[in-house]
Amino acid sequence: MDLIYFGGSAAAGIIGWATIFATIIWPKMKQQPRVQQLKILTATSFFRYFATTLLIAGLVSHKLPSGFADPAAFGDLISLGLAYIAFIALQRSTAEKPLLLPVWVFNIVGAADLLLAMVLGPVLIRDPGDFGLAYIVPTVYVPLLLVAHFYSLRILSQRSREKNAAIRQVSAGVV
């Protein structure tokens, strides 16, 4: 039954953050320049060090499997480093010449890290109570990060599609 409550909490977190983004944050953000949108979304990952709580006995149970805790914590630390690299690239970007490769890398690695934890968690963790105080990470913060990655990848791919469509029009002699 605890697994149902835990899964329900994580799902409610995703639904909650998706609703907040779709109705409050995104309508205001989409009026901003693309680079600014990506900076805001990237900055949500500046607290990914929270996952290190998974390594601190006392905050989590000794029973929390290291096969879950280690990849989750270190994956988040790698993603944190990539978030700062992406943010610095965005700081140095201009509207005419955005530096987006680090942003793509960060979002792909960051989202993959979260998805890996979502797969490993149910396979390895038998009692969600083993999260202890760190329970808030997968039920509140991970859903926020997933939604932020979704919006970032959406922004990144929309521009790529627009650019590809323009290239096709030019090559077809439409413009």
C-alpha positions in Angstrom: 0.0 0.0 0.0 2.9 2.4 0.7 4.1 2.0 -2.9 0.7 3.1 -4.1 0.8 6.2 -1.9 4.3 6.9 -3.0 3.5 6.5 -6.7 0.4 8.5 -6.3 2.4 11.3 -4.6 5.0 11.3 -7.4 2.2 11.4 -10.0 0.4 14.2 -8.2 3.6 16.1 -8.2 4.0 15.8 -11.9 0.3 16.8 -12.5 0.7 19.7 -10.0 3.8 21.1 -11.6 2.5 20.5 -15.2 -0.6 22.5 -14.2 1.3 25.3 -12.7 3.6 25.5 -15.7 0.8 25.3 -18.3 -1.5 27.9 -16.6 0.8 30.3 -14.8 4.4 30.0 -15.7 4.4 29.2 -19.4 1.9 32.0 -20.5 4.3 34.5 -19.0 7.5 32.8 -20.2 6.5 32.4 -23.8 6.5 36.2 -24.1 10.2 36.3 -23.3 13.1 35.8 -25.7 14.0 32.1 -26.2 17.4 32.4 -24.4 15.7 33.9 -21.4 13.1 31.1 -21.3 15.9 28.5 -21.4 17.8 30.3 -18.6 14.8 30.2 -16.3 14.1 26.5 -17.0 17.8 25.6 -16.6 18.0 27.4 -13.3 15.4 25.1 -11.8 18.2 22.4 -11.7 20.6 24.5 -9.6 19.3 22.6 -6.5 19.9 19.1 -7.9 22.4 18.6 -5.1 19.3 17.8 -3.0 19.7 14.2 -4.3 22.8 13.9 -2.2 20.4 13.4 0.7 19.9 9.9 -0.7 23.5 9.2 0.5 23.1 10.5 4.1 22.2 7.7 6.6 19.8 9.2 9.0 18.0 11.3 6.4 17.4 8.0 4.5 17.2 4.5 5.9 20.2 2.2 5.7 17.9 0.0 3.8 17.7 2.3 0.8 19.5 0.3 -1.9 22.8 1.8 -3.0 21.9 0.5 -6.5 19.3 3.3 -6.5 20.8 5.9 -4.3 24.3 6.1 -5.9 23.2 6.5 -9.5 20.4 8.9 -8.5 22.7 11.1 -6.4 25.7 11.2 -8.8 23.5 11.5 -11.8 22.0 14.6 -10.3 25.4 16.0 -9.5 26.5 15.5 -13.1 23.3 17.1 -14.2 23.9 20.0 -11.8 27.3 20.6 -13.4 25.8 20.4 -16.9 23.1 22.9 -15.8 25.7 25.5 -14.9 27.6 24.9 -18.1 24.3 25.3 -20.1 23.5 28.4 -18.1 26.9 30.0 -18.7 26.5 29.3 -22.5 23.0 30.9 -22.4 24.5 33.9 -20.6 27.0 34.3 -23.4 24.4 33.8 -26.1 22.8 36.4 -28.2 19.4 36.2 -29.9 21.2 36.0 -33.3 23.7 33.4 -32.1 22.5 31.3 -29.2 24.9 28.7 -27.8 22.5 25.8 -27.5 24.6 22.6 -27.7 25.3 22.6 -23.9 21.6 23.2 -23.3 20.6 20.2 -25.4 23.2 18.0 -23.7 22.1 19.1 -20.2 18.4 18.5 -21.0 19.0 15.1 -22.5 21.3 13.9 -19.8 19.2 15.5 -17.0 15.9 14.0 -18.3 17.6 10.6 -18.8 18.9 10.7 -15.2 15.4 11.3 -13.9 13.8 8.7 -16.1 16.5 6.1 -15.0 15.7 6.8 -11.3 12.0 6.4 -12.1 12.8 3.0 -13.6 15.3 1.9 -10.9 13.2 3.1 -8.0 10.3 0.7 -8.4 12.6 -2.2 -9.2 15.0 -1.8 -6.3 13.0 0.0 -3.5 10.6 -2.2 -1.6 9.6 0.4 1.1 9.2 4.1 0.2 9.7 4.8 3.9 13.4 4.1 3.3 13.5 7.5 1.7 12.9 9.1 5.1 13.2 12.9 4.9 14.4 12.6 1.3 10.9 11.5 0.3 10.3 15.1 -0.9 12.9 14.8 -3.6 11.1 12.2 -5.8 7.6 13.5 -4.9 8.1 17.3 -5.3 11.5 18.2 -6.9 11.8 15.4 -9.5 8.3 16.3 -10.9 9.4 20.0 -11.2 12.6 19.0 -13.0 10.8 16.6 -15.4 8.3 19.4 -16.3 11.1 21.9 -16.7 13.0 19.5 -19.0 9.9 18.9 -21.0 9.4 22.6 -21.6 13.1 23.1 -22.4 13.1 20.4 -24.9 9.9 21.8 -26.4 11.5 25.2 -26.8 14.7 23.7 -28.3 12.9 21.5 -30.7 10.4 24.2 -31.9 13.2 26.4 -33.0 14.9 23.5 -34.8 11.6 22.7 -36.6 11.1 26.4 -37.6 14.7 26.5 -38.9 14.3 23.3 -40.9 11.1 24.5 -42.4 12.7 27.7 -43.5 15.6 25.8 -45.0 13.2 23.6 -46.9 11.3 26.7 -48.2 14.5 28.3 -49.4 15.7 25.2 -51.1 12.3 24.7 -52.8 12.4 28.3 -54.0 9.3 29.3 -52.0 10.8 32.4 -50.4 
